Amino acid sequence: MNVSPVTPSLIAEGLCKRYGDVVALDGFDLAVPPGTVHGLLGPNGAGKSTAVKILTTLLDFDSGTARVAGHDVRGQARLVRRRIGLVGQEAAVDEILSGRQNLVMFGRLYGLGTADARSRADDLLASFDLAEAADRAVSTYSGGMRRRLDIAVGLVLTPSVLFLDEPTTGLDPRARNEVWQTVRQVAERGTTVLLTTQYLDEADQLASRITVLNQGRAVADDSPEALKRQIGGDRVTVTLPLRVPLGPTADALAAAVGVPGAVDPANHAVTFEAGAGVVVLAEVVRALDAAGVVPEDLVLRRPTLDEVFLTLTGPRQRAAAAPTTKEDAVR
């Protein structure tokens, strides 16, 4: 039985955009399946803001093609705008009004009748755990509550695609977790989310797939785990007591685990790299136990998205890329 391929909710092919002599996007490609959270990462000046503005019809482009929710961004901009929500870095809500009043107001601005706007506001307040604070002024909300309300505003018309531009900037850890949970709920209900963020742990937590943008081009596109594997396997580091001879012990451990170790005399430690760190860790523990050695420290460390990011957008690339556009220069 033939299975029809899933049409992406977001497609960009060969997008190019110049600001005079400055190249903001240089053949940018993107494909995002429906109902997923897709992270868009890159250093300042990489073109993230330009890409989002193009996909949300706020900025024209020089060449290439883009489709959002099945509609051509350039030729069907009005239809695209009816199918998307956009939550920028700055809160769009009015702090004098209550949460309910904000949602009703935006519903009316988006063309809903009064009754429908009130009904939609009630649904969103309940969904995002804001019902108890619905009639309080937004100025009394915590940072996390305010941001959740901002996301709710972006969902008033139940968009097919929601664009989140650095949604947790400036929030404390508790508020960030509240927003993360909200984003997960949005995706679980079928909305596609394109997330731009400077917090790599945020992308790791939320995104099923990540595109890394550098100098206007997508330099990587894969799941967080696959991206981490690209820069190497796990690392097991053994820090030995000073009374234990480092060289002979490192050789004995290397023989036991079957991979060479990198000796670090300054820290009296040895590190083993392997694809499956848990297996190496078990072998190291057995070898240490057989030798009667109790380590000062024993750590299994996996590659992080920070390391992936730095590898793909290293110092030379970052220096060449920042800043390229007026909006990126202030971020």
Secondary structure as UniProt FT lines:
FT   STRAND          10..19
FT   TURN            20..21
FT   STRAND          22..32
FT   TURN            34..35
FT   STRAND          37..41
FT   TURN            44..45
FT   HELIX           48..55
FT   TURN            56..57
FT   STRAND          63..68
FT   TURN            69..70
FT   STRAND          71..72
FT   TURN            73..76
FT   HELIX           77..83
FT   STRAND          84..87
FT   HELIX           99..109
FT   TURN            110..111
FT   HELIX           114..127
FT   TURN            128..129
FT   HELIX           131..133
FT   TURN            134..135
FT   HELIX           138..140
FT   HELIX           143..154
FT   TURN            155..157
FT   STRAND          161..165
FT   TURN            167..170
FT   HELIX           173..188
FT   TURN            189..190
FT   STRAND          192..196
FT   HELIX           200..206
FT   STRAND          209..214
FT   TURN            215..216
FT   STRAND          217..222
FT   HELIX           224..230
FT   STRAND          234..239
FT   TURN            242..243
FT   HELIX           246..257
FT   STRAND          261..264
FT   HELIX           265..267
FT   STRAND          269..274
FT   HELIX           277..291
FT   STRAND          297..301
FT   HELIX           305..312
FT   HELIX           315..321
FT   HELIX           326..329
//
